[in-house]
Amino acid sequence: MREIQTGRKGEKAYELVARSKALGRNVKLVIHILADGSHRLYFSTDTTMRGIDVFDIYHTRFQIEFCFRDAHQFTGLRDCQARDERKLDFAFNVSFAAVNVIKTMRKEYKIDLSIAQIKSLMVNAHLLHRFFCVSGIGPNTAINAKLVKELFDIAGEAA
């Protein structure tokens, strides 16, 4: 076994070539030990791959899987009913762009809310803006500003 430098504090990783009974062949195995003591196993059937490459590919793959999950759950990736290739392409790009914008906002502004909570807040903000535009009520008056803040607090807690 050989240790791999992952660049992550408090974590270790080791690589080796091991025999997989289930696959009936040798695999490049990476044992990733997390800071909390738990571990994960990653492998490739290409035994010539470097261990750090196996580690990086799996880490990237899971980030991609999370992006698809979030797009399905929160931004309507499956909801488009178009049949035209250009329209489908646009709908898919908008869905993934929305997920990336939310993740960037969370990181940049250090927002400690889930994607569901942020989506709820943004939908509520849009509905409030629409309500104020249609009704002609001024949102910046002292009474309305307090009510708007309360509505956003409720929406954040409910999500």
Chimera marker file (.cmm) of the C-alpha trace (Angstrom):
<marker_set name="trace">
<marker id="1" x="0.000" y="0.000" z="0.000" r="1" g="1" b="0" radius="0.5"/>
<marker id="2" x="1.176" y="3.510" z="-0.789" r="1" g="1" b="0" radius="0.5"/>
<marker id="3" x="-0.096" y="6.748" z="0.780" r="1" g="1" b="0" radius="0.5"/>
<marker id="4" x="-1.607" y="9.381" z="-1.517" r="1" g="1" b="0" radius="0.5"/>
<marker id="5" x="-1.419" y="13.122" z="-0.833" r="1" g="1" b="0" radius="0.5"/>
<marker id="6" x="-4.993" y="14.377" z="-1.271" r="1" g="1" b="0" radius="0.5"/>
<marker id="7" x="-4.395" y="17.906" z="-0.006" r="1" g="1" b="0" radius="0.5"/>
<marker id="8" x="-7.255" y="17.588" z="2.488" r="1" g="1" b="0" radius="0.5"/>
<marker id="9" x="-6.580" y="18.350" z="6.099" r="1" g="1" b="0" radius="0.5"/>
<marker id="10" x="-7.118" y="15.471" z="8.523" r="1" g="1" b="0" radius="0.5"/>
<marker id="11" x="-7.765" y="12.931" z="5.756" r="1" g="1" b="0" radius="0.5"/>
<marker id="12" x="-5.582" y="10.158" z="4.421" r="1" g="1" b="0" radius="0.5"/>
<marker id="13" x="-5.737" y="7.988" z="1.343" r="1" g="1" b="0" radius="0.5"/>
<marker id="14" x="-3.897" y="4.859" z="0.316" r="1" g="1" b="0" radius="0.5"/>
<marker id="15" x="-3.644" y="3.092" z="-3.034" r="1" g="1" b="0" radius="0.5"/>
<marker id="16" x="-3.002" y="-0.536" z="-3.880" r="1" g="1" b="0" radius="0.5"/>
<marker id="17" x="-3.784" y="-3.173" z="-6.459" r="1" g="1" b="0" radius="0.5"/>
<marker id="18" x="-6.183" y="-5.734" z="-5.002" r="1" g="1" b="0" radius="0.5"/>
<marker id="19" x="-8.001" y="-8.790" z="-6.239" r="1" g="1" b="0" radius="0.5"/>
<marker id="20" x="-11.786" y="-8.356" z="-6.518" r="1" g="1" b="0" radius="0.5"/>
<marker id="21" x="-13.626" y="-11.654" z="-6.077" r="1" g="1" b="0" radius="0.5"/>
<marker id="22" x="-16.886" y="-10.145" z="-7.370" r="1" g="1" b="0" radius="0.5"/>
<marker id="23" x="-15.277" y="-8.898" z="-10.580" r="1" g="1" b="0" radius="0.5"/>
<marker id="24" x="-12.828" y="-11.788" z="-10.917" r="1" g="1" b="0" radius="0.5"/>
<marker id="25" x="-9.936" y="-9.434" z="-11.666" r="1" g="1" b="0" radius="0.5"/>
<marker id="26" x="-7.422" y="-7.036" z="-10.170" r="1" g="1" b="0" radius="0.5"/>
<marker id="27" x="-8.494" y="-3.453" z="-9.475" r="1" g="1" b="0" radius="0.5"/>
<marker id="28" x="-6.742" y="-0.252" z="-8.437" r="1" g="1" b="0" radius="0.5"/>
<marker id="29" x="-8.193" y="0.371" z="-4.977" r="1" g="1" b="0" radius="0.5"/>
<marker id="30" x="-8.072" y="3.674" z="-3.104" r="1" g="1" b="0" radius="0.5"/>
<marker id="31" x="-8.920" y="3.675" z="0.597" r="1" g="1" b="0" radius="0.5"/>
<marker id="32" x="-10.003" y="7.167" z="1.670" r="1" g="1" b="0" radius="0.5"/>
<marker id="33" x="-9.991" y="7.697" z="5.452" r="1" g="1" b="0" radius="0.5"/>
<marker id="34" x="-12.038" y="10.741" z="6.460" r="1" g="1" b="0" radius="0.5"/>
<marker id="35" x="-11.277" y="13.083" z="9.350" r="1" g="1" b="0" radius="0.5"/>
<marker id="36" x="-14.045" y="11.491" z="11.467" r="1" g="1" b="0" radius="0.5"/>
<marker id="37" x="-12.442" y="8.040" z="11.107" r="1" g="1" b="0" radius="0.5"/>
<marker id="38" x="-14.913" y="6.640" z="8.589" r="1" g="1" b="0" radius="0.5"/>
<marker id="39" x="-13.640" y="5.449" z="5.237" r="1" g="1" b="0" radius="0.5"/>
<marker id="40" x="-14.640" y="5.161" z="1.615" r="1" g="1" b="0" radius="0.5"/>
<marker id="41" x="-13.400" y="2.776" z="-1.041" r="1" g="1" b="0" radius="0.5"/>
<marker id="42" x="-12.923" y="3.808" z="-4.664" r="1" g="1" b="0" radius="0.5"/>
<marker id="43" x="-11.678" y="1.517" z="-7.395" r="1" g="1" b="0" radius="0.5"/>
<marker id="44" x="-10.917" y="1.314" z="-11.076" r="1" g="1" b="0" radius="0.5"/>
<marker id="45" x="-10.496" y="-1.729" z="-13.252" r="1" g="1" b="0" radius="0.5"/>
<marker id="46" x="-7.593" y="0.089" z="-14.927" r="1" g="1" b="0" radius="0.5"/>
<marker id="47" x="-4.762" y="-0.985" z="-12.613" r="1" g="1" b="0" radius="0.5"/>
<marker id="48" x="-2.309" y="1.360" z="-14.362" r="1" g="1" b="0" radius="0.5"/>
<marker id="49" x="-4.189" y="4.475" z="-13.188" r="1" g="1" b="0" radius="0.5"/>
<marker id="50" x="-2.574" y="6.559" z="-10.487" r="1" g="1" b="0" radius="0.5"/>
<marker id="51" x="-4.383" y="6.415" z="-7.153" r="1" g="1" b="0" radius="0.5"/>
<marker id="52" x="-4.795" y="10.190" z="-6.996" r="1" g="1" b="0" radius="0.5"/>
<marker id="53" x="-6.549" y="10.093" z="-10.384" r="1" g="1" b="0" radius="0.5"/>
<marker id="54" x="-9.027" y="7.471" z="-9.130" r="1" g="1" b="0" radius="0.5"/>
<marker id="55" x="-9.627" y="9.634" z="-6.044" r="1" g="1" b="0" radius="0.5"/>
<marker id="56" x="-10.134" y="12.846" z="-8.067" r="1" g="1" b="0" radius="0.5"/>
<marker id="57" x="-12.421" y="11.206" z="-10.639" r="1" g="1" b="0" radius="0.5"/>
<marker id="58" x="-14.717" y="9.761" z="-7.965" r="1" g="1" b="0" radius="0.5"/>
<marker id="59" x="-14.801" y="13.036" z="-6.050" r="1" g="1" b="0" radius="0.5"/>
<marker id="60" x="-15.713" y="14.927" z="-9.240" r="1" g="1" b="0" radius="0.5"/>
<marker id="61" x="-18.267" y="12.291" z="-10.208" r="1" g="1" b="0" radius="0.5"/>
<marker id="62" x="-20.128" y="12.670" z="-6.923" r="1" g="1" b="0" radius="0.5"/>
<marker id="63" x="-20.202" y="16.450" z="-7.315" r="1" g="1" b="0" radius="0.5"/>
<marker id="64" x="-21.789" y="15.950" z="-10.744" r="1" g="1" b="0" radius="0.5"/>
<marker id="65" x="-24.313" y="13.504" z="-9.256" r="1" g="1" b="0" radius="0.5"/>
<marker id="66" x="-25.236" y="16.071" z="-6.568" r="1" g="1" b="0" radius="0.5"/>
<marker id="67" x="-25.722" y="18.713" z="-9.261" r="1" g="1" b="0" radius="0.5"/>
<marker id="68" x="-28.119" y="16.414" z="-11.156" r="1" g="1" b="0" radius="0.5"/>
<marker id="69" x="-29.969" y="15.586" z="-7.931" r="1" g="1" b="0" radius="0.5"/>
<marker id="70" x="-30.402" y="19.269" z="-7.074" r="1" g="1" b="0" radius="0.5"/>
<marker id="71" x="-31.520" y="20.095" z="-10.616" r="1" g="1" b="0" radius="0.5"/>
<marker id="72" x="-34.136" y="17.312" z="-10.459" r="1" g="1" b="0" radius="0.5"/>
<marker id="73" x="-35.425" y="18.261" z="-7.016" r="1" g="1" b="0" radius="0.5"/>
<marker id="74" x="-35.343" y="22.045" z="-7.080" r="1" g="1" b="0" radius="0.5"/>
<marker id="75" x="-35.098" y="23.541" z="-10.565" r="1" g="1" b="0" radius="0.5"/>
<marker id="76" x="-37.424" y="21.435" z="-12.717" r="1" g="1" b="0" radius="0.5"/>
<marker id="77" x="-34.920" y="19.475" z="-14.782" r="1" g="1" b="0" radius="0.5"/>
<marker id="78" x="-37.581" y="16.844" z="-15.549" r="1" g="1" b="0" radius="0.5"/>
<marker id="79" x="-40.462" y="19.268" z="-16.024" r="1" g="1" b="0" radius="0.5"/>
<marker id="80" x="-39.874" y="20.450" z="-19.592" r="1" g="1" b="0" radius="0.5"/>
<marker id="81" x="-42.378" y="18.985" z="-22.024" r="1" g="1" b="0" radius="0.5"/>
<marker id="82" x="-40.846" y="20.373" z="-25.204" r="1" g="1" b="0" radius="0.5"/>
<marker id="83" x="-39.856" y="18.076" z="-28.045" r="1" g="1" b="0" radius="0.5"/>
<marker id="84" x="-37.670" y="20.480" z="-30.008" r="1" g="1" b="0" radius="0.5"/>
<marker id="85" x="-33.961" y="19.907" z="-29.387" r="1" g="1" b="0" radius="0.5"/>
<marker id="86" x="-33.208" y="23.640" z="-28.998" r="1" g="1" b="0" radius="0.5"/>
<marker id="87" x="-35.993" y="24.110" z="-26.447" r="1" g="1" b="0" radius="0.5"/>
<marker id="88" x="-34.876" y="21.065" z="-24.461" r="1" g="1" b="0" radius="0.5"/>
<marker id="89" x="-31.291" y="22.308" z="-24.548" r="1" g="1" b="0" radius="0.5"/>
<marker id="90" x="-32.422" y="25.700" z="-23.239" r="1" g="1" b="0" radius="0.5"/>
<marker id="91" x="-34.520" y="24.129" z="-20.448" r="1" g="1" b="0" radius="0.5"/>
<marker id="92" x="-31.654" y="21.882" z="-19.307" r="1" g="1" b="0" radius="0.5"/>
<marker id="93" x="-29.165" y="24.761" z="-19.349" r="1" g="1" b="0" radius="0.5"/>
<marker id="94" x="-31.503" y="27.026" z="-17.363" r="1" g="1" b="0" radius="0.5"/>
<marker id="95" x="-32.053" y="24.304" z="-14.764" r="1" g="1" b="0" radius="0.5"/>
<marker id="96" x="-28.338" y="23.683" z="-14.226" r="1" g="1" b="0" radius="0.5"/>
<marker id="97" x="-27.555" y="27.403" z="-14.338" r="1" g="1" b="0" radius="0.5"/>
<marker id="98" x="-30.081" y="27.997" z="-11.541" r="1" g="1" b="0" radius="0.5"/>
<marker id="99" x="-28.449" y="25.304" z="-9.389" r="1" g="1" b="0" radius="0.5"/>
<marker id="100" x="-25.002" y="26.804" z="-10.006" r="1" g="1" b="0" radius="0.5"/>
<marker id="101" x="-26.210" y="30.350" z="-9.232" r="1" g="1" b="0" radius="0.5"/>
<marker id="102" x="-27.703" y="29.183" z="-5.937" r="1" g="1" b="0" radius="0.5"/>
<marker id="103" x="-24.530" y="27.291" z="-4.989" r="1" g="1" b="0" radius="0.5"/>
<marker id="104" x="-22.412" y="30.324" z="-5.892" r="1" g="1" b="0" radius="0.5"/>
<marker id="105" x="-24.663" y="32.605" z="-3.834" r="1" g="1" b="0" radius="0.5"/>
<marker id="106" x="-24.405" y="30.276" z="-0.850" r="1" g="1" b="0" radius="0.5"/>
<marker id="107" x="-20.626" y="30.219" z="-1.083" r="1" g="1" b="0" radius="0.5"/>
<marker id="108" x="-20.048" y="33.903" z="-1.877" r="1" g="1" b="0" radius="0.5"/>
<marker id="109" x="-22.460" y="35.342" z="0.686" r="1" g="1" b="0" radius="0.5"/>
<marker id="110" x="-21.903" y="32.578" z="3.264" r="1" g="1" b="0" radius="0.5"/>
<marker id="111" x="-25.618" y="31.758" z="3.319" r="1" g="1" b="0" radius="0.5"/>
<marker id="112" x="-26.428" y="28.936" z="5.722" r="1" g="1" b="0" radius="0.5"/>
<marker id="113" x="-29.650" y="27.861" z="4.011" r="1" g="1" b="0" radius="0.5"/>
<marker id="114" x="-30.474" y="24.798" z="1.946" r="1" g="1" b="0" radius="0.5"/>
<marker id="115" x="-31.287" y="25.038" z="-1.734" r="1" g="1" b="0" radius="0.5"/>
<marker id="116" x="-34.952" y="24.408" z="-0.856" r="1" g="1" b="0" radius="0.5"/>
<marker id="117" x="-34.950" y="27.329" z="1.593" r="1" g="1" b="0" radius="0.5"/>
<marker id="118" x="-33.288" y="29.666" z="-0.895" r="1" g="1" b="0" radius="0.5"/>
<marker id="119" x="-35.755" y="28.611" z="-3.602" r="1" g="1" b="0" radius="0.5"/>
<marker id="120" x="-38.658" y="29.274" z="-1.234" r="1" g="1" b="0" radius="0.5"/>
<marker id="121" x="-37.294" y="32.716" z="-0.365" r="1" g="1" b="0" radius="0.5"/>
<marker id="122" x="-36.772" y="33.640" z="-4.008" r="1" g="1" b="0" radius="0.5"/>
<marker id="123" x="-40.268" y="32.498" z="-5.010" r="1" g="1" b="0" radius="0.5"/>
<marker id="124" x="-41.731" y="34.485" z="-2.100" r="1" g="1" b="0" radius="0.5"/>
<marker id="125" x="-39.709" y="37.553" z="-3.079" r="1" g="1" b="0" radius="0.5"/>
<marker id="126" x="-41.022" y="37.305" z="-6.634" r="1" g="1" b="0" radius="0.5"/>
<marker id="127" x="-44.621" y="36.912" z="-5.437" r="1" g="1" b="0" radius="0.5"/>
<marker id="128" x="-44.299" y="39.857" z="-3.042" r="1" g="1" b="0" radius="0.5"/>
<marker id="129" x="-42.778" y="42.011" z="-5.761" r="1" g="1" b="0" radius="0.5"/>
<marker id="130" x="-45.612" y="41.055" z="-8.097" r="1" g="1" b="0" radius="0.5"/>
<marker id="131" x="-48.199" y="41.759" z="-5.389" r="1" g="1" b="0" radius="0.5"/>
<marker id="132" x="-46.755" y="45.220" z="-4.737" r="1" g="1" b="0" radius="0.5"/>
<marker id="133" x="-46.574" y="46.038" z="-8.466" r="1" g="1" b="0" radius="0.5"/>
<marker id="134" x="-50.172" y="45.011" z="-9.151" r="1" g="1" b="0" radius="0.5"/>
<marker id="135" x="-51.716" y="46.512" z="-6.011" r="1" g="1" b="0" radius="0.5"/>
<marker id="136" x="-49.837" y="49.810" z="-6.069" r="1" g="1" b="0" radius="0.5"/>
<marker id="137" x="-48.852" y="49.458" z="-2.398" r="1" g="1" b="0" radius="0.5"/>
<marker id="138" x="-45.440" y="50.854" z="-1.479" r="1" g="1" b="0" radius="0.5"/>
<marker id="139" x="-43.184" y="48.091" z="-0.092" r="1" g="1" b="0" radius="0.5"/>
<marker id="140" x="-40.795" y="50.541" z="1.540" r="1" g="1" b="0" radius="0.5"/>
<marker id="141" x="-43.100" y="52.018" z="4.129" r="1" g="1" b="0" radius="0.5"/>
<marker id="142" x="-42.199" y="51.202" z="7.741" r="1" g="1" b="0" radius="0.5"/>
<marker id="143" x="-45.230" y="48.951" z="8.333" r="1" g="1" b="0" radius="0.5"/>
<marker id="144" x="-44.847" y="47.029" z="5.071" r="1" g="1" b="0" radius="0.5"/>
<marker id="145" x="-41.084" y="46.597" z="5.495" r="1" g="1" b="0" radius="0.5"/>
<marker id="146" x="-41.688" y="44.929" z="8.864" r="1" g="1" b="0" radius="0.5"/>
<marker id="147" x="-44.363" y="42.620" z="7.400" r="1" g="1" b="0" radius="0.5"/>
<marker id="148" x="-42.155" y="41.704" z="4.452" r="1" g="1" b="0" radius="0.5"/>
<marker id="149" x="-39.316" y="40.784" z="6.827" r="1" g="1" b="0" radius="0.5"/>
<marker id="150" x="-41.683" y="38.635" z="8.895" r="1" g="1" b="0" radius="0.5"/>
<marker id="151" x="-42.936" y="36.854" z="5.770" r="1" g="1" b="0" radius="0.5"/>
<marker id="152" x="-39.387" y="36.064" z="4.690" r="1" g="1" b="0" radius="0.5"/>
<marker id="153" x="-38.505" y="34.801" z="8.160" r="1" g="1" b="0" radius="0.5"/>
<marker id="154" x="-41.548" y="32.520" z="8.152" r="1" g="1" b="0" radius="0.5"/>
<marker id="155" x="-40.717" y="31.253" z="4.664" r="1" g="1" b="0" radius="0.5"/>
<marker id="156" x="-37.117" y="30.562" z="5.668" r="1" g="1" b="0" radius="0.5"/>
<marker id="157" x="-38.185" y="28.576" z="8.730" r="1" g="1" b="0" radius="0.5"/>
<marker id="158" x="-40.902" y="26.665" z="6.854" r="1" g="1" b="0" radius="0.5"/>
<marker id="159" x="-38.523" y="25.552" z="4.108" r="1" g="1" b="0" radius="0.5"/>
<link id1="1" id2="2" r="1" g="1" b="0" radius="0.2"/>
<link id1="2" id2="3" r="1" g="1" b="0" radius="0.2"/>
<link id1="3" id2="4" r="1" g="1" b="0" radius="0.2"/>
<link id1="4" id2="5" r="1" g="1" b="0" radius="0.2"/>
<link id1="5" id2="6" r="1" g="1" b="0" radius="0.2"/>
<link id1="6" id2="7" r="1" g="1" b="0" radius="0.2"/>
<link id1="7" id2="8" r="1" g="1" b="0" radius="0.2"/>
<link id1="8" id2="9" r="1" g="1" b="0" radius="0.2"/>
<link id1="9" id2="10" r="1" g="1" b="0" radius="0.2"/>
<link id1="10" id2="11" r="1" g="1" b="0" radius="0.2"/>
<link id1="11" id2="12" r="1" g="1" b="0" radius="0.2"/>
<link id1="12" id2="13" r="1" g="1" b="0" radius="0.2"/>
<link id1="13" id2="14" r="1" g="1" b="0" radius="0.2"/>
<link id1="14" id2="15" r="1" g="1" b="0" radius="0.2"/>
<link id1="15" id2="16" r="1" g="1" b="0" radius="0.2"/>
<link id1="16" id2="17" r="1" g="1" b="0" radius="0.2"/>
<link id1="17" id2="18" r="1" g="1" b="0" radius="0.2"/>
<link id1="18" id2="19" r="1" g="1" b="0" radius="0.2"/>
<link id1="19" id2="20" r="1" g="1" b="0" radius="0.2"/>
<link id1="20" id2="21" r="1" g="1" b="0" radius="0.2"/>
<link id1="21" id2="22" r="1" g="1" b="0" radius="0.2"/>
<link id1="22" id2="23" r="1" g="1" b="0" radius="0.2"/>
<link id1="23" id2="24" r="1" g="1" b="0" radius="0.2"/>
<link id1="24" id2="25" r="1" g="1" b="0" radius="0.2"/>
<link id1="25" id2="26" r="1" g="1" b="0" radius="0.2"/>
<link id1="26" id2="27" r="1" g="1" b="0" radius="0.2"/>
<link id1="27" id2="28" r="1" g="1" b="0" radius="0.2"/>
<link id1="28" id2="29" r="1" g="1" b="0" radius="0.2"/>
<link id1="29" id2="30" r="1" g="1" b="0" radius="0.2"/>
<link id1="30" id2="31" r="1" g="1" b="0" radius="0.2"/>
<link id1="31" id2="32" r="1" g="1" b="0" radius="0.2"/>
<link id1="32" id2="33" r="1" g="1" b="0" radius="0.2"/>
<link id1="33" id2="34" r="1" g="1" b="0" radius="0.2"/>
<link id1="34" id2="35" r="1" g="1" b="0" radius="0.2"/>
<link id1="35" id2="36" r="1" g="1" b="0" radius="0.2"/>
<link id1="36" id2="37" r="1" g="1" b="0" radius="0.2"/>
<link id1="37" id2="38" r="1" g="1" b="0" radius="0.2"/>
<link id1="38" id2="39" r="1" g="1" b="0" radius="0.2"/>
<link id1="39" id2="40" r="1" g="1" b="0" radius="0.2"/>
<link id1="40" id2="41" r="1" g="1" b="0" radius="0.2"/>
<link id1="41" id2="42" r="1" g="1" b="0" radius="0.2"/>
<link id1="42" id2="43" r="1" g="1" b="0" radius="0.2"/>
<link id1="43" id2="44" r="1" g="1" b="0" radius="0.2"/>
<link id1="44" id2="45" r="1" g="1" b="0" radius="0.2"/>
<link id1="45" id2="46" r="1" g="1" b="0" radius="0.2"/>
<link id1="46" id2="47" r="1" g="1" b="0" radius="0.2"/>
<link id1="47" id2="48" r="1" g="1" b="0" radius="0.2"/>
<link id1="48" id2="49" r="1" g="1" b="0" radius="0.2"/>
<link id1="49" id2="50" r="1" g="1" b="0" radius="0.2"/>
<link id1="50" id2="51" r="1" g="1" b="0" radius="0.2"/>
<link id1="51" id2="52" r="1" g="1" b="0" radius="0.2"/>
<link id1="52" id2="53" r="1" g="1" b="0" radius="0.2"/>
<link id1="53" id2="54" r="1" g="1" b="0" radius="0.2"/>
<link id1="54" id2="55" r="1" g="1" b="0" radius="0.2"/>
<link id1="55" id2="56" r="1" g="1" b="0" radius="0.2"/>
<link id1="56" id2="57" r="1" g="1" b="0" radius="0.2"/>
<link id1="57" id2="58" r="1" g="1" b="0" radius="0.2"/>
<link id1="58" id2="59" r="1" g="1" b="0" radius="0.2"/>
<link id1="59" id2="60" r="1" g="1" b="0" radius="0.2"/>
<link id1="60" id2="61" r="1" g="1" b="0" radius="0.2"/>
<link id1="61" id2="62" r="1" g="1" b="0" radius="0.2"/>
<link id1="62" id2="63" r="1" g="1" b="0" radius="0.2"/>
<link id1="63" id2="64" r="1" g="1" b="0" radius="0.2"/>
<link id1="64" id2="65" r="1" g="1" b="0" radius="0.2"/>
<link id1="65" id2="66" r="1" g="1" b="0" radius="0.2"/>
<link id1="66" id2="67" r="1" g="1" b="0" radius="0.2"/>
<link id1="67" id2="68" r="1" g="1" b="0" radius="0.2"/>
<link id1="68" id2="69" r="1" g="1" b="0" radius="0.2"/>
<link id1="69" id2="70" r="1" g="1" b="0" radius="0.2"/>
<link id1="70" id2="71" r="1" g="1" b="0" radius="0.2"/>
<link id1="71" id2="72" r="1" g="1" b="0" radius="0.2"/>
<link id1="72" id2="73" r="1" g="1" b="0" radius="0.2"/>
<link id1="73" id2="74" r="1" g="1" b="0" radius="0.2"/>
<link id1="74" id2="75" r="1" g="1" b="0" radius="0.2"/>
<link id1="75" id2="76" r="1" g="1" b="0" radius="0.2"/>
<link id1="76" id2="77" r="1" g="1" b="0" radius="0.2"/>
<link id1="77" id2="78" r="1" g="1" b="0" radius="0.2"/>
<link id1="78" id2="79" r="1" g="1" b="0" radius="0.2"/>
<link id1="79" id2="80" r="1" g="1" b="0" radius="0.2"/>
<link id1="80" id2="81" r="1" g="1" b="0" radius="0.2"/>
<link id1="81" id2="82" r="1" g="1" b="0" radius="0.2"/>
<link id1="82" id2="83" r="1" g="1" b="0" radius="0.2"/>
<link id1="83" id2="84" r="1" g="1" b="0" radius="0.2"/>
<link id1="84" id2="85" r="1" g="1" b="0" radius="0.2"/>
<link id1="85" id2="86" r="1" g="1" b="0" radius="0.2"/>
<link id1="86" id2="87" r="1" g="1" b="0" radius="0.2"/>
<link id1="87" id2="88" r="1" g="1" b="0" radius="0.2"/>
<link id1="88" id2="89" r="1" g="1" b="0" radius="0.2"/>
<link id1="89" id2="90" r="1" g="1" b="0" radius="0.2"/>
<link id1="90" id2="91" r="1" g="1" b="0" radius="0.2"/>
<link id1="91" id2="92" r="1" g="1" b="0" radius="0.2"/>
<link id1="92" id2="93" r="1" g="1" b="0" radius="0.2"/>
<link id1="93" id2="94" r="1" g="1" b="0" radius="0.2"/>
<link id1="94" id2="95" r="1" g="1" b="0" radius="0.2"/>
<link id1="95" id2="96" r="1" g="1" b="0" radius="0.2"/>
<link id1="96" id2="97" r="1" g="1" b="0" radius="0.2"/>
<link id1="97" id2="98" r="1" g="1" b="0" radius="0.2"/>
<link id1="98" id2="99" r="1" g="1" b="0" radius="0.2"/>
<link id1="99" id2="100" r="1" g="1" b="0" radius="0.2"/>
<link id1="100" id2="101" r="1" g="1" b="0" radius="0.2"/>
<link id1="101" id2="102" r="1" g="1" b="0" radius="0.2"/>
<link id1="102" id2="103" r="1" g="1" b="0" radius="0.2"/>
<link id1="103" id2="104" r="1" g="1" b="0" radius="0.2"/>
<link id1="104" id2="105" r="1" g="1" b="0" radius="0.2"/>
<link id1="105" id2="106" r="1" g="1" b="0" radius="0.2"/>
<link id1="106" id2="107" r="1" g="1" b="0" radius="0.2"/>
<link id1="107" id2="108" r="1" g="1" b="0" radius="0.2"/>
<link id1="108" id2="109" r="1" g="1" b="0" radius="0.2"/>
<link id1="109" id2="110" r="1" g="1" b="0" radius="0.2"/>
<link id1="110" id2="111" r="1" g="1" b="0" radius="0.2"/>
<link id1="111" id2="112" r="1" g="1" b="0" radius="0.2"/>
<link id1="112" id2="113" r="1" g="1" b="0" radius="0.2"/>
<link id1="113" id2="114" r="1" g="1" b="0" radius="0.2"/>
<link id1="114" id2="115" r="1" g="1" b="0" radius="0.2"/>
<link id1="115" id2="116" r="1" g="1" b="0" radius="0.2"/>
<link id1="116" id2="117" r="1" g="1" b="0" radius="0.2"/>
<link id1="117" id2="118" r="1" g="1" b="0" radius="0.2"/>
<link id1="118" id2="119" r="1" g="1" b="0" radius="0.2"/>
<link id1="119" id2="120" r="1" g="1" b="0" radius="0.2"/>
<link id1="120" id2="121" r="1" g="1" b="0" radius="0.2"/>
<link id1="121" id2="122" r="1" g="1" b="0" radius="0.2"/>
<link id1="122" id2="123" r="1" g="1" b="0" radius="0.2"/>
<link id1="123" id2="124" r="1" g="1" b="0" radius="0.2"/>
<link id1="124" id2="125" r="1" g="1" b="0" radius="0.2"/>
<link id1="125" id2="126" r="1" g="1" b="0" radius="0.2"/>
<link id1="126" id2="127" r="1" g="1" b="0" radius="0.2"/>
<link id1="127" id2="128" r="1" g="1" b="0" radius="0.2"/>
<link id1="128" id2="129" r="1" g="1" b="0" radius="0.2"/>
<link id1="129" id2="130" r="1" g="1" b="0" radius="0.2"/>
<link id1="130" id2="131" r="1" g="1" b="0" radius="0.2"/>
<link id1="131" id2="132" r="1" g="1" b="0" radius="0.2"/>
<link id1="132" id2="133" r="1" g="1" b="0" radius="0.2"/>
<link id1="133" id2="134" r="1" g="1" b="0" radius="0.2"/>
<link id1="134" id2="135" r="1" g="1" b="0" radius="0.2"/>
<link id1="135" id2="136" r="1" g="1" b="0" radius="0.2"/>
<link id1="136" id2="137" r="1" g="1" b="0" radius="0.2"/>
<link id1="137" id2="138" r="1" g="1" b="0" radius="0.2"/>
<link id1="138" id2="139" r="1" g="1" b="0" radius="0.2"/>
<link id1="139" id2="140" r="1" g="1" b="0" radius="0.2"/>
<link id1="140" id2="141" r="1" g="1" b="0" radius="0.2"/>
<link id1="141" id2="142" r="1" g="1" b="0" radius="0.2"/>
<link id1="142" id2="143" r="1" g="1" b="0" radius="0.2"/>
<link id1="143" id2="144" r="1" g="1" b="0" radius="0.2"/>
<link id1="144" id2="145" r="1" g="1" b="0" radius="0.2"/>
<link id1="145" id2="146" r="1" g="1" b="0" radius="0.2"/>
<link id1="146" id2="147" r="1" g="1" b="0" radius="0.2"/>
<link id1="147" id2="148" r="1" g="1" b="0" radius="0.2"/>
<link id1="148" id2="149" r="1" g="1" b="0" radius="0.2"/>
<link id1="149" id2="150" r="1" g="1" b="0" radius="0.2"/>
<link id1="150" id2="151" r="1" g="1" b="0" radius="0.2"/>
<link id1="151" id2="152" r="1" g="1" b="0" radius="0.2"/>
<link id1="152" id2="153" r="1" g="1" b="0" radius="0.2"/>
<link id1="153" id2="154" r="1" g="1" b="0" radius="0.2"/>
<link id1="154" id2="155" r="1" g="1" b="0" radius="0.2"/>
<link id1="155" id2="156" r="1" g="1" b="0" radius="0.2"/>
<link id1="156" id2="157" r="1" g="1" b="0" radius="0.2"/>
<link id1="157" id2="158" r="1" g="1" b="0" radius="0.2"/>
<link id1="158" id2="159" r="1" g="1" b="0" radius="0.2"/>
</marker_set>
